[in-house]
Amino acid sequence: MTTKTVLITCADRYMGPVIKRRFECEGHRVVCGASPMTTEAEVEALVTAAGDIDIVIANLAQPPMSAPVQNIANADWQALFDALVHPLMYLVRAVTPAMLARQSGKIIAVTSAAPVRGIPNNAAYCAARGAQNSFLKAVGLELARSNIQVNAVGQNYVNNDTYYPDDLLDNPKFLDHVRRNVPTNRIGKAEETAELVAYLASDNCTHIVGALIPLAGGWIT
């Protein structure tokens, strides 16, 4: 197996730790960015420090501030787009020239299934995640002819400390909600996301582009 350079953003949160372990186990060179990562300067500094990048894992997260649409605060709306949407564009824009020159590359983002189904009182979060998904679909189609595969893992109900702290996972009311809404009747393992990301980043995956792959236990099926 050829050792590759894998860049993981915000590797200290959301799905970053488990994805980092997965690629390190394969023997790849893993370059980790810390969170938060919101500015163009932070993104470009990370990309420059990484050098030649073969695989990019856009791991961005921002817990939603639940509110009915009439009560959405401008600051909360802006915070979601600053954490999720703008840095994703900065990142993809920064790594694309080298991938185009090399005619190869993988860009995988861990996003959310939330905008596919919608969550009441979370319109701002769904809007930001939906913007991510739409951006990646268009970029995936744009770069496919250059042998660059861009895809997203749209997850929900997957164990991670950013959205599912331990006290929530032990909450009977939440567990009842899961049983009523998730056909698999459980919270997915973080390792399932890491395995899917690893496949999308592998040399065996060349015919999936611009896809949002749901990893949500059937919640959006």
Order of alpha helices (4+ residues) and beta strands (2+ residues): beta-alpha-beta-alpha-beta-alpha-alpha-beta-alpha-alpha-beta-alpha-alpha-alpha-beta
